[in-house]
């Protein structure tokens, strides 16, 4: 079966950043619903479209096909008094961006009474390398399609 819209793809992937640092070791299989549901990176879907079980490839993804370009408008500061107690660098806070969309902000620095936050994904702006191996391809169930994600052993559990 070929990988097309509304197929469940089970794969392993090894991901490294531009310096060769391993971000994901690729040992655990994962399943996703293919076809623009946002369950994997756009560049991964492009590389796998039309392929079959057993396909293996290594791809380099520019930020636009991975976690996006950095958006400096998502870097902000807030007074420490407005932040929950116990704030630490690396901690996260859920908030909203300028358009009112849900956004996760990471604490990047604490300087005096000011908290520095970054709403970008930690890998935004980075070129990444993925080694992909397709373990299985099957038709998605109507329930998986309506839920917008894979169910089962390597997918989402309800």
Secondary structure, DSSP 8 states (H G I E B T S, - for coil): ----TTEEEEEEEEEE-TT--EEE---S-EEEE-SSSSSS-HHHHHHHTT--TT-EEEEEE-GGGTT----GGGEEEEEGGGS-TT--TT-EEEEE-TTS-EEEEEEEEEETTEEEEE-S-TTTT--EEEEEEEEEEEE--HHHHHHTS-BSTTSB--
